[in-house]
């Protein structure tokens, strides 16, 4: 028996430690530890609820817009505020833009190098690479000259020691792509770097900046006026239109073809990394207002035991449905460490019990993470693009079903292949393709409203605290690119009395619960083969397939730089 420690997991947001027990070349047990301190909720106590979005949004620089949207939804839910239809459309445009950009970045810059061997691309024939790329894509850069230029860049890069990629597992037997496919992927990695900074200009048009675009309780902080220089005018809408067209081309002529090409060489990974059999989605993209989740593009619900014949309803307000446990987390609850607490009553009491860093292993320590452990009706859930697709598929959404079946057909794999590391990676691409379709649809609807001058973007009916009840509570739900995200708020006398975030990586990356049930990361690693103990690329493949964001899951932050808490290792 060998215990592998990967700390930190790189190419993610935040700090994650994975420990895996390997016996006879296969992982038999695993431990996921968030090693940053959580505390953002404490900073919000006593503040104006209308300002919460600006603080929570800065938990992460990748998810940029999702925490702001979830926060304003929580406040609007608490105060009974309805958002104008045009504002809802703009929010949907912002979120679909986030999906498209985030998934491209994940595939190329965070996950691709688990499958793509940079050094092997030096053996490629640029002419053959171009012919292959042209056979499945109309991307105009797929030429012999372009691939030759990229190969020259790789040669120069390799000669200088490969920079930040020097410690990659190049030449590992788990890499299976031919040299030409490796070269195509590296070339498009570079293309994606240039493209991704353009698409987020949509956020700057509607939200003023990126990362961390501006939001507003009751609507969006922008006005639409074709004759006003400082407003959203025809020039800016034309820019958005061009950016959407460019994104559409990149998703459908670069990302999706590359995803299918890479996946075709790794079909064995449809057998590993499935992990949990339960999937949760809060639903996203309102078509008739946020208060009507039945109208969302992505439906809300739970799939249990991979049974796609039934979707179970979800009520995030029910104290018996969503609970957070701390049996194996570095926190304490007043009622004891084995109880579960609904987020409206959530507590954030740090209680670090060891081990003292630097440490070789977490073995022997009952508590081992700064992530709490969320559960739905005491069941562990996977969240993320795969969960969204499965809930939508099981709900009978024909656009999702058609896309999933078409993609599985191209790869010649069954539906069961979705329950895997490969399926999770493919689901993210399909998620991007759907978001791209909906982005175009939402922008078209926005333009239709502009034409008839239905451009109200703010409802100020309950903006002033004097109109608020003495006590109020709300929950904002969002399907962030990484999965189910919830913000719970309690308001007392116009100020925040309690605020709790339950984020995707808390669901997926948390430690065991009081009953010993593993969460997604830990369970997904069980049964995974490891060819070389010293180079566990297989662990990275499965963990990266979730696109972890520990910055969201664990954090301690004060914009004024004030001391909040000290963790003692004595």
ZIBELMO-V187698 format. One record per run of one state. SS is the DSSP state (~ for helix, > for strand, _ for the rest). FROM is the first residue (numbers start at 0). TO is the last residue. If there is no record, write none. Layout:
ss = {SS SS}
from = {FROM FROM}
to = {TO TO}
This chain:
ss = {_ > _ > _ > _ > _ ~ _ ~ _ ~ _ ~ _ ~ _ ~ _ ~ _ ~ _ ~ _ ~ _ > _ > _ > _ > _ ~ _ ~ _ > _ > _ ~ _ > _ > _ > _ > _ > _ > _ > _ ~ _ > _ > _ > _ > _ > _ ~ _ ~ _ ~ _ ~ _ > _ ~ _ > _ > _ > _ ~ _ ~ _ > _ ~ _ > ~ _}
from = {0 1 7 12 13 15 23 25 34 39 44 48 59 65 79 84 114 118 123 125 136 143 159 162 165 178 199 200 207 215 216 218 219 223 224 231 232 233 263 266 270 278 281 283 284 292 295 297 298 300 303 311 312 321 325 328 329 330 331 340 341 342 345 349 350 368 369 372 376 378 379 381 382 384 394 397 411 414 418 420 451 457 458 464 467 470 480 482 492 494 502 503 509 519 525 528 529 536 544 548 549 553}
to = {0 6 11 12 14 22 24 33 38 43 47 58 64 78 83 113 117 122 124 135 142 158 161 164 177 198 199 206 214 215 217 218 222 223 230 231 232 262 265 269 277 280 282 283 291 294 296 297 299 302 310 311 320 324 327 328 329 330 339 340 341 344 348 349 367 368 371 375 377 378 380 381 383 393 396 410 413 417 419 450 456 457 463 466 469 479 481 491 493 501 502 508 518 524 527 528 535 543 547 548 552 569}
